[in-house]
Amino acid sequence: MDSKDRNRVYVGNLPDDVNSEDLTSELSKFGKVRDVDVKYGRTRNGSSYAFAEFADYESAEKAVAQSDETRILGVRVKIEFTGQKRLKQLNEMNKYNAPPQRYFPLPLTSSPNPSLQFLHP
């Protein structure tokens, strides 16, 4: 991950009437904002989101840490580092898509005896 990616955050649950100036103004309380890219009505439920790039990692970290307290135009937004959401989704998918664990009986002895006993875990 290069330094530019470390300074980028995802801002979700934005109100429909937000613009990049509103977002820049609100996020600048965490530090210098280099760029804001708002995506209008692009999620499954029709809400808007944005990506914001801060001048440094510390500012981005502050924004993520104070996400629960951040409101934009009266709406509580969700702020996380870019890629975090996708990583969470992949971890969830892996939990359910993992191949089942298989247990094979282990012989108690190495005897070629046909009445061999097996140990089941």
C-alpha positions in Angstrom: 0.0 0.0 0.0 1.6 3.3 -1.0 1.4 6.5 1.1 -1.4 7.9 -1.0 -3.6 4.9 -0.2 -2.8 5.2 3.5 -4.2 8.7 3.4 -7.5 7.8 1.7 -10.8 7.1 3.5 -14.2 5.9 2.5 -17.1 8.1 3.7 -20.4 6.3 3.6 -24.1 7.0 4.3 -23.9 10.5 2.9 -27.0 12.6 2.5 -28.2 13.0 -1.1 -27.7 16.8 -1.1 -24.1 16.8 0.0 -21.4 18.3 -2.2 -17.7 18.1 -2.2 -17.4 21.5 -0.6 -19.6 20.4 2.4 -17.6 17.3 2.8 -14.2 19.0 2.5 -15.3 21.6 5.1 -16.4 18.9 7.6 -13.4 16.6 7.1 -10.9 19.5 7.3 -11.4 19.5 11.1 -9.2 16.3 11.1 -6.5 17.8 8.9 -5.7 19.1 5.4 -7.9 17.5 2.8 -6.3 17.1 -0.7 -9.2 15.7 -2.7 -12.8 14.6 -2.3 -14.7 12.4 -4.9 -18.4 12.1 -4.2 -20.4 9.3 -5.8 -24.1 10.1 -5.8 -26.7 7.3 -5.3 -24.2 4.5 -6.2 -25.0 2.0 -3.4 -27.6 -0.8 -3.4 -29.9 1.3 -1.3 -29.3 4.5 -3.3 -27.3 6.4 -0.8 -24.2 8.4 -1.7 -20.6 7.9 -0.6 -17.2 9.5 -1.2 -13.5 8.9 -1.1 -11.4 11.6 0.5 -7.6 11.9 0.5 -5.9 13.6 3.4 -2.4 15.3 3.3 -1.1 12.8 5.9 -1.9 9.5 7.5 -2.5 11.0 11.0 -5.4 13.1 9.7 -7.0 10.1 8.0 -6.5 8.1 11.2 -8.2 10.9 13.2 -11.2 10.9 10.8 -11.6 7.1 11.1 -11.2 7.2 14.9 -13.9 9.9 15.3 -16.3 8.4 12.7 -19.0 7.7 15.2 -19.2 11.4 16.2 -19.1 12.8 12.7 -22.2 14.2 11.1 -22.5 15.8 7.7 -25.6 17.9 7.1 -27.1 16.4 10.2 -26.5 12.8 9.1 -24.2 10.4 10.9 -21.7 9.1 8.4 -19.4 6.1 8.4 -15.7 6.7 7.8 -13.1 3.9 7.3 -9.9 3.4 5.5 -10.3 2.5 1.9 -10.2 -1.3 1.4 -11.4 -2.1 5.0 -14.9 -2.8 3.9 -13.7 -5.1 1.1 -11.4 -6.9 3.5 -14.3 -7.4 6.0 -16.4 -8.8 3.1 -13.7 -11.2 2.0 -13.2 -12.4 5.6 -16.9 -13.0 5.9 -17.0 -14.9 2.6 -14.1 -17.0 3.6 -15.8 -18.0 6.8 -18.7 -19.5 4.9 -16.9 -20.7 1.8 -14.1 -22.5 3.5 -14.0 -26.2 2.7 -15.4 -28.4 5.4 -12.8 -29.8 7.8 -12.5 -33.5 7.2 -11.6 -36.0 9.9 -9.9 -39.2 8.9 -9.7 -42.1 11.3 -6.2 -42.7 12.6 -5.0 -46.3 13.2 -4.1 -47.1 16.8 -1.5 -49.5 15.7 0.6 -50.0 12.6 -0.2 -53.7 12.5 -1.4 -55.2 9.2 -4.1 -56.9 11.3 -7.5 -56.6 9.4 -9.3 -56.1 12.7 -7.5 -52.9 13.2 -9.0 -50.4 15.6 -9.4 -46.7 14.6 -9.2 -43.6 16.6 -11.8 -41.0 15.8 -11.0 -37.4 16.9 
